[in-house]
Amino acid sequence: MRYKANITPRLREIFEKGENGEFFDLILKDGRRVTCKLDCLTYANKSDDDDTDIMVASVDYRGGGGELFAEEDIEKVI
């Protein structure tokens, strides 16, 4: 049986926007607005103290560098 990932709604939006390798904007819950493109969806530990894996989006910024965003970090995908 094939594994089917359970992708959360905002991460699915990021995946759909990122399929073409284009840049898009995210409004984050901490108030930032970032322009980025999707590198991949992957799993990461929930926190330094919790080894539970959660799905995250690995994104790259225009000027270099990048960040991991979980569903709870994202307010809106533009």
N, C-alpha and C positions, 0 to 999 in steps of 0.2 A: 504494500500500500504506500502510495506517495505521500510525503509530508506536505501539508498545506499550511502555510503560515497564516496566523490570525493577525491581519494588519489593521491597526486602529484607524479611525476616520481621517485624522489630520495627516498621519503618515501615509495613508493611501493617496491623499491629495498631493503630497510632496512627490510620491512615486509617479503619479500620473503626469505631473508637471515636469518632472525630471527625466522622463523616458527619452525625450529628444535632446537632452544635454543642454537645455537652455537655462538661463538665469531667471530666477523668480524672487519675490519678496516674501519674507515672513515677518509677522508682528509677534513678538514674544511676550510672554506674561510679565517679564521684568521691565517692559516698556520699550525695549529696543526694536528697531526695524532693521532687518539685515537683507542684503541682496546676495543670493547664493545659488549654487546649482548642486544637484544631488550627486554624491559620489556613490553611495550604496545604502541599502537598509541592512542593518546588522543587529547583533545582540550585545548588550553591555550589562555590567553589574548595576543594580539599582542604586547602590551607594557604596561608600567605602566600608560600611559596617554590615551591609546586606548583600549576600552573594546571589540573590535572585536575579535571573536574567530578564531584561525587558528589551523590546524592540526599540531601536533608535535609528534616526536618519543621520548619516555622516554626510556633511555638506562642505563644499569648498567655497571660499570667498573669491571675488574678482582679483583682489590684490595679493592673493596667496593666503595660506593658512586655511583653517576650517574649524569645525566644531561638531559635536554630537548633540542632537536634540531628541528628547523623548516627547511623547504625546503631551505630557503635562507641562512642557516648556513652551508650547506653541499656542498662541491665542488665535491666529488667523493665517491662512495661506493665501497670498495674493498673486 
